[in-house]
Every structure is written in C-alpha cells, then in structure tokens.
Amino acid sequence: MKTGWRTDKIKNDKIDIILPWVDGSDVEWVSQKELWKEKLLADDEANSNVRYESWDNLHYWFRAIEKNLPWFNRIFLLTCGHIPSFLKLENPRLRVVKHEEYIPQQYLPAFKSRTIELNVHRIKDLSENFILFNDDFFPLQYIEESYYFKNNKVCDEAIEGHIVPVDIGDITANAKYTQVNNLLVINRNFKKREVQKKNFWKWFYPGYGELLKRNIVMHYWYDFAGFRDPHMASAMKKETLRQLWNKEYGVMSETCGKRFRSHTDITQFLIRYWQICEGDFYPRRTLGKSFVVNINNYKSIAKDIANRKYQMVSLNENCTREEFEMIKVEINQVLNTLLPDKSSFEK
C-alpha cells in the first residue's frame, strides 16, 4: 500500500520540552490569585483550587524525562517566579522563564494555563520544535524521538470525536465549552471534506487500530464535530502558534485577556487541531493512559505505574484534600522506587 508519507530516514532539528508550573502553596501567590478572583468574579467551578494542588513530585518528573526522553535539547520551566527548591539552576539544559519574559503585559497576571501555553512561541531561544508537557505527565518507558517528530514534522493522530454536553455545574463543563470554541475556529478555517481528501491516508491510517472506526462513522458529517483529545504530552511547532495569532488574533487575545478560565476560552488543543488539519504531520496512534485518581482506584493505579504498564501516565485527582494527601504518598513511593537516582537537574 503506497501512502506517500512513509520514510526510513528521520532527521530533526533540536526539540525542546516546555513545562508550565505553579507553586500552589505559595501564600503570596494564593493571596494575589484570590484578590483577582474576587475582583473579576471568576467562576468558582472552572477555577477551583483543585487545579493548583501539588503532588510534591516534580523532581520525579525531571528524573523521568532525563531517563526516558534523553534526546531532548532543553527544558523550559515556565513560572510566575516560583523556583522549585531542589532545582539546579546552572544546568545548561534548563531555562527558567518567568511569565513576564514572554507573555505580553496586557495579559498579566495569568492564573490559567491557557494564557501561559498560547504564548510560548514568544519565548526567546525556544526551538521551533517543542513538546508541551504538564507536571502530572510521567513517562514510564523509553520514548523514541520519532514518536514526537519526524523530519521536523509533528507526529500525532487525526482521530475525530464528538462533544457531549454536560451540566454547567460540573467541574469538567468548562472544558466542553472550550472544545466547541476550538471547533468554531477550525471549521471557519478548514473544510473537512477537503482536508481529509487531501490527506486521506493520514486520516484513515491503519495504525490507528480500533480508533479508526471513529473517522469512518464521522465521515458522514461535512464539518468537524470534535477531535479525540489524549491528555498526553503533544508535539507542537512555533509556526503553528504564529499562524493562529495572525489569523485568529481576536479569539486568541480574548482568551489571554481573561485572567481566569472562562467558557469563552480556546485552549492549547487548538494547536493540535490546526496542525492536523494543515496535514503537516505524520500519523501514529497516541500511547499512554490518563487516570482520574480517587480513593477507590489509587492502589490499582500505583500498581500499573510500578509495572510500567503504559508508555506515559497522566494523573488527575478527584477526591477530598484528606484523601489526596494519602493518595499522593502511595503514588510518590512508587515513583521513588522507579526513579531513585537524582537527575542532573537536582542539587
């Protein structure tokens, strides 16, 4: 079967890693956040303090990255000024970037990841190729560079989906609104039938396995009704963000202009969608497992992590503060067993 995109030779320019991070225990930062939240009457559900809870395991993240993605160029740690106490700042493969160094002043202070992520193309010295992480994404197995980039093109999956409305009171409701907002941008810039015809074997790539059924079923619709959003680290290009700011300045600026999460926001998933619709990517299935951790499942999740069952895991808690304190002890003990040795990023 001739697909037109396969190649045996893989050559990339430098690939950086971006990690947004906040110290949710910083009293001064919490005080400032609450003052702005009250001033702007921000949505309590969408901006719950749960989003800033710390797993106290950032050092394990650095160990996992250094061990399982050793080919990376540099790590860009994005903060409002917080510096992890364990961090060795003189490491040549590390750059700590404060929000004020790259986010336009009119969007500061930023208390949501969307503003922090949608402006990263402005970071000085950041490579054109980068991988966007969260601090709760832990690679458990070695990952080849070619999983993220081939010949300076991103690797991703073009899998369709559909948006299911949820109650406004649900903490996930805000994400559903932003999925719709992302699709509005995509559907006014791309014609689905043209996109899929032009890159047929990227949309109907056999390697997607059972996920391919989604695209077959959704092929009836003339417009995009949704995309599958793996909660995993994503390969991205600075040029994609430049295009988005150039063509969709209004929605980009409106999102960044709001200090807290809003139902009118777009998100960093739009970057993925845009790259996929441009067709400038290599198809592959996204690996890894996203967990919503609670008091009933955390022991089985800890076992999966201990066994390195998945290439990467993401951990999102859904529990009380008291339960979370117990859960994170168990998870961190497992991570310590897997990653006992300090990384070069630790003092």
Salt bridges, closest charged atoms under 4 A:
ASP26 OD2 - HIS82 NE2 3.54
GLU34 OE2 - LYS33 NZ 2.75
ASP44 OD1 - LYS37 NZ 3.50
GLU53 OE2 - ARG321 NH1 3.17
ASP56 OD2 - LYS328 NZ 2.51
GLU101 OE1 - ARG95 NH2 3.52
ASP125 OD2 - ARG95 NH1 3.94
GLU128 OE1 - ARG242 NH1 3.21
ASP156 OD2 - ARG272 NE 2.81
GLU157 OE2 - ARG228 NH1 2.43
GLU160 OE1 - LYS192 NZ 2.88
GLU210 OE2 - ARG285 NH2 2.83
ASP229 OD1 - ARG272 NH1 3.73
GLU239 OE1 - ARG242 NH1 3.05
GLU248 OE1 - ARG188 NH2 2.84
GLU254 OE2 - LYS258 NZ 3.31
ASP265 OD2 - LYS112 NZ 3.01
ASP265 OD2 - ARG114 NH1 2.86
ASP280 OD1 - LYS153 NZ 3.51
GLU325 OE1 - LYS328 NZ 3.59
GLU330 OE1 - LYS299 NZ 3.41
GLU346 OE2 - ARG63 NE 2.73
